[in-house]
Amino acid sequence: MRTMVRGLIAALCVSAPTAAQAAPPDMPLVSVTNTQAERVAYCTLLVDGRARTKLAIRPGKTWSEGFDPRRELLLVCDRAKALRFGPLKTGASYRLVEIPGAKIELAEGG
């Protein structure tokens, strides 16, 4: 009996949809492009105040994902001019640009 319960719990855990799978495909995208010449941008995405995703956006590359517009999205990056960037708007594209002092800043527009 105990083995059967464990097997059932394991099957439910494996088949349970993750947040990315549960999100409808028509969610508006948030995009962040690293426009720096040589440095990787290391950032953490906060959704509703909780760390959700660690990002390593390489130069010239773009990260994008769909989100519910009601969620608060913030971006916390190493070498950032501000403590955090945001709230980010769904359906918008942003770019990370290098500023004097080897810092980065988030600018709207792709």
HUKA-V668312 format. One record per residue. N is the residue number from 1. RES is the residue in one small letter. PHI is phi in radians with two decimals (NA if undefined). PSI is psi as a letter, one per 30 degrees, with the letter a starting at -180 (NA if undefined). D_FIRST is the distance of its C-alpha to the first C-alpha in Angstrom with 2 decimals. Layout:
n	res	phi	psi	d_first
N	RES	PHI	PSI	D_FIRST
N	RES	PHI	PSI	D_FIRST
This chain:
n	res	phi	psi	d_first
1	m	NA	e	0.00
2	r	-1.10	e	3.80
3	t	-1.13	e	5.44
4	m	-1.15	e	5.11
5	v	-1.14	e	6.35
6	r	-1.07	e	8.75
7	g	-1.11	e	9.89
8	l	-1.16	e	10.64
9	i	-1.10	e	12.47
10	a	-1.08	e	14.28
11	a	-1.14	e	15.35
12	l	-1.16	e	16.69
13	c	-1.13	e	18.54
14	v	-1.24	e	20.13
15	s	-1.55	f	21.20
16	a	-1.20	k	22.48
17	p	-1.23	k	26.28
18	t	-1.39	l	28.27
19	a	-1.06	e	31.36
20	a	-1.19	e	33.63
21	q	-1.28	e	31.75
22	a	-1.34	f	31.58
23	a	-1.26	k	35.33
24	p	-1.09	k	37.55
25	p	-1.22	f	39.95
26	d	-1.63	g	43.01
27	m	-1.21	k	42.66
28	p	-1.15	k	45.97
29	l	-1.51	k	46.14
30	v	-2.00	k	47.19
31	s	-2.16	k	48.93
32	v	-2.27	k	50.20
33	t	-1.94	k	52.58
34	n	-1.59	j	53.74
35	t	-1.71	g	57.50
36	q	-1.20	l	58.23
37	a	-1.31	e	60.04
38	e	-2.31	f	58.13
39	r	-1.85	k	55.39
40	v	-1.35	k	51.70
41	a	-1.70	j	50.69
42	y	-1.73	j	47.59
43	c	-2.36	l	46.21
44	t	-2.15	k	43.17
45	l	-1.59	k	42.43
46	l	-1.84	k	41.55
47	v	-2.05	j	40.06
48	d	0.94	h	40.43
49	g	1.45	g	41.16
50	r	-2.03	k	38.12
51	a	-1.12	k	38.34
52	r	-2.02	e	36.76
53	t	-2.46	k	38.31
54	k	-1.67	k	40.44
55	l	-2.05	k	43.23
56	a	-2.21	j	45.65
57	i	-1.60	j	48.22
58	r	-1.32	l	50.62
59	p	-0.98	k	54.33
60	g	1.39	f	55.06
61	k	-1.77	l	51.40
62	t	-2.20	k	49.79
63	w	-1.87	k	46.35
64	s	-2.59	k	45.42
65	e	-2.77	l	42.45
66	g	-1.54	k	42.09
67	f	-2.43	l	41.44
68	d	-1.18	k	41.45
69	p	-1.07	f	45.01
70	r	-1.40	f	43.78
71	r	-1.42	k	42.19
72	e	-1.56	k	44.31
73	l	-1.99	k	44.66
74	l	-2.21	l	46.31
75	l	-2.16	k	47.07
76	v	-2.00	k	47.53
77	c	-2.19	k	49.31
78	d	-1.14	k	50.70
79	r	1.07	g	54.51
80	a	-1.42	k	54.60
81	k	-1.20	e	57.67
82	a	-1.88	l	55.61
83	l	-1.08	e	52.48
84	r	-2.65	l	50.65
85	f	-1.90	k	51.61
86	g	2.40	a	50.84
87	p	-1.21	k	49.66
88	l	-1.38	k	49.47
89	k	-1.67	k	50.13
90	t	-1.21	k	47.95
91	g	1.47	g	50.04
92	a	-1.88	l	52.26
93	s	-2.08	k	52.88
94	y	-2.23	l	53.80
95	r	-2.41	k	55.28
96	l	-1.60	k	55.24
97	v	-2.13	k	58.81
98	e	-1.47	k	60.22
99	i	-2.12	l	62.81
100	p	-0.96	k	65.22
101	g	1.60	g	63.74
102	a	1.03	h	60.89
103	k	-1.77	l	58.90
104	i	-2.14	l	57.17
105	e	-2.38	l	57.41
106	l	-1.76	k	55.63
107	a	-2.08	k	57.97
108	e	-1.40	k	57.25
109	g	1.84	k	58.05
110	g	-1.66	NA	56.95
